[in-house]
Amino acid sequence: MQIDPKDYDSARIYQLMTSVIVPRPIAWVSTLSKDGVPNLAPFSYFSGITSQPPLVSIAAGRRRGARKDTTNNASSTGELVINIVTEAQLENMVRTSGEYPPELDEIELVGVTPLPSIKVKAPRIAEAPIQLECRTRQILEISPGIVDLIIAEIVLVHVADGIPVSDNLFIPTESFQPVARLGGQRYATLGSIRDIERPR
Ligand SMILES: Cc1cc2nc3c(=O)[nH]c(=O)nc-3n(C[C@H](O)[C@H](O)[C@H](O)COP(=O)(O)O)c2cc1C
């Protein structure tokens, strides 16, 4: 079977892409509105772009043409925190993806613990073993009226006590047990890990 995206509607292409581009890391993004209302929402069209400088991207779809709260906040305050999700927070993370009004604080809704950040004003989430404080670099309207691409620079990384960090900053994945998103409503936990040396 061959599937040509131009023969299908965007809902099907979304299903197709999110089924085959797997497993995807989940950015659980905490922000503050310009009036100081906290917001927390997950995004799995999330990727590291480059390490020099340390940039990540998050593609945030619009809702009936309107920017999501995360995009508005990352734009108006210029800041966001990406919290890494573990299995213990899977249900809470999914709950924060509901379509809530901007006045609703999802951190309070699901009862996770906000901690002050150091370089940004947006809070980080204590239950996440790794938190990336970020500053917004650019917001590109990559699909006009439909999707905004948030490009952000990591300015500080918090690693929970007990997670080993080697001198070269390698962190073994099994020490923090991240969850990943698959197609539909499916999630994956860490499977078996293999080490393979690269050729010189
Ligand atoms: C695991 C997961 C991943 C998600 N990934 C994305 C994504 O990459 N882009 C997006 O626009 N919405 C994504 N969503 C939906 C948003 O979380 C949802 O629209 C949320 O309400 C946005 O919140 P906000 O308006 O407070 O920013 C995802 C939802 C879940 C549960």
The ligand as an SDF file (V2000), in Angstrom:
LIG
                    3D

 31 33  0  0  0  0  0  0  0  0999 V2000
    0.6650   13.1790   25.0860 C   0  0  0  0  0  0  0  0  0  0  0  0
    0.0820   14.3560   24.3690 C   0  0  0  0  0  0  0  0  0  0  0  0
    0.8150   15.0020   23.3950 C   0  0  0  0  0  0  0  0  0  0  0  0
    0.3080   16.1330   22.7470 C   0  0  0  0  0  0  0  0  0  0  0  0
    1.0580   16.7320   21.7880 N   0  0  0  0  0  0  0  0  0  0  0  0
    0.6040   17.8570   21.1830 C   0  0  0  0  0  0  0  0  0  0  0  0
    1.4190   18.5320   20.2200 C   0  0  0  0  0  0  0  0  0  0  0  0
    2.5530   18.1490   19.9300 O   0  0  0  0  0  0  0  0  0  0  0  0
    0.9050   19.6550   19.6490 N   0  0  0  0  0  0  0  0  0  0  0  0
   -0.3210   20.1570   19.9940 C   0  0  0  0  0  0  0  0  0  0  0  0
   -0.7210   21.1880   19.4680 O   0  0  0  0  0  0  0  0  0  0  0  0
   -1.1040   19.5280   20.9200 N   0  0  0  0  0  0  0  0  0  0  0  0
   -0.6610   18.4150   21.5190 C   0  0  0  0  0  0  0  0  0  0  0  0
   -1.4340   17.7910   22.4700 N   0  0  0  0  0  0  0  0  0  0  0  0
   -2.6930   18.4230   22.8620 C   0  0  0  0  0  0  0  0  0  0  0  0
   -2.4540   19.5730   23.8490 C   0  0  0  0  0  0  0  0  0  0  0  0
   -1.8700   19.0780   25.0420 O   0  0  0  0  0  0  0  0  0  0  0  0
   -3.8100   20.2380   24.1880 C   0  0  0  0  0  0  0  0  0  0  0  0
   -4.3100   20.8820   23.0470 O   0  0  0  0  0  0  0  0  0  0  0  0
   -3.7310   21.1980   25.3450 C   0  0  0  0  0  0  0  0  0  0  0  0
   -5.0400   21.5620   25.7090 O   0  0  0  0  0  0  0  0  0  0  0  0
   -2.9740   22.4590   25.0370 C   0  0  0  0  0  0  0  0  0  0  0  0
   -3.0310   23.2500   26.1960 O   0  0  0  0  0  0  0  0  0  0  0  0
   -2.8700   24.8150   26.2870 P   0  0  0  0  0  0  0  0  0  0  0  0
   -3.9810   25.4700   25.5020 O   0  0  0  0  0  0  0  0  0  0  0  0
   -2.9810   25.0620   27.7530 O   0  0  0  0  0  0  0  0  0  0  0  0
   -1.5280   25.1530   25.7230 O   0  0  0  0  0  0  0  0  0  0  0  0
   -0.9800   16.6180   23.0810 C   0  0  0  0  0  0  0  0  0  0  0  0
   -1.7390   15.9340   24.0440 C   0  0  0  0  0  0  0  0  0  0  0  0
   -1.2260   14.8070   24.6760 C   0  0  0  0  0  0  0  0  0  0  0  0
   -2.0440   14.0820   25.7010 C   0  0  0  0  0  0  0  0  0  0  0  0
  1  2  1  0
  2  3  1  0
  2 30  2  0
  3  4  2  0
  4  5  1  0
  4 28  1  0
  5  6  2  0
  6  7  1  0
  6 13  1  0
  7  8  2  0
  7  9  1  0
  9 10  1  0
 10 11  2  0
 10 12  1  0
 12 13  2  0
 13 14  1  0
 14 15  1  0
 14 28  1  0
 15 16  1  0
 16 17  1  0
 16 18  1  0
 18 19  1  0
 18 20  1  0
 20 21  1  0
 20 22  1  0
 22 23  1  0
 23 24  1  0
 24 25  2  0
 24 26  1  0
 24 27  1  0
 28 29  2  0
 29 30  1  0
 30 31  1  0
M  END
$$$$
